[in-house]
């Protein structure tokens, strides 16, 4: 039975917050220099999860409203970030944020846009976004060149996928990110890209896989075989006790009307 998008990470929140990659500081620099982000601008981080992007945004001094429907992930963010005065946590969906009209100058969405009902979320984003505001859709895209660790990792995770996603996020970004450009239309959508990487030890590699919503967890019949393959993968590619994930962090940005 397929889990609802808002609940599918409930059993994986601890893996997600510990083992998913951070976002590079260059992303924040881009928001500042290219999109004019000022510390006084209110940001709604929609589908904020455990607060990976929220944490980076808070370093700029902005008021950040983290909107997340999944209780387990939201509590993780509140535990880590709740002491920061500019952090506010809201239990709501992207389609019904509960935020006031024209209340934010930036909307950010990190690793979550593909889960949204785009027909419902677009008018909601238009409603809460100020007229001179920006929407930024952020994805850490794993590199998977032939013969590399990234390619071998992709093969292993594909072999042990227990459920195909409703829509892989790559479906949004292929063909010149046409699906994303359609969402922004008639306004223009652009893309900026920054290098990113993550070093993981053996425990981290396994945790990184368990953070995926379609990987078997302990108790599933495929779990032992997956762990065996991941250990083999680590032994093959580790250098100095770590494997290196290489990413392109892409931000798809534009205005809405």
Buried (B, 14 or more C-beta within 10 A) or exposed (E): EEEEBBEBBBEBBBBBBBBBBBBBEBBBEBBEEEBEBEEEBBBBBBBBBBBBBBBBBBEBEBBBBBBBBBEBBBBBBBEBBEEEEBBBBBEBBBBEBEBEEEBBBBBBBBBBBBBBEBEEBBEBBBBBBBEEBBBBBBBBBBBBEEEBBBEBBBEBBEEBBBEEBEEEBEEBBEEEBEBBBEBBEEEEBEBBEBEBEBEBBBEBBBBBBBBBBBBBEEEEEBBEEBBEBBEEBBEEBBEEEBBBBBBEBBBBBBBBE
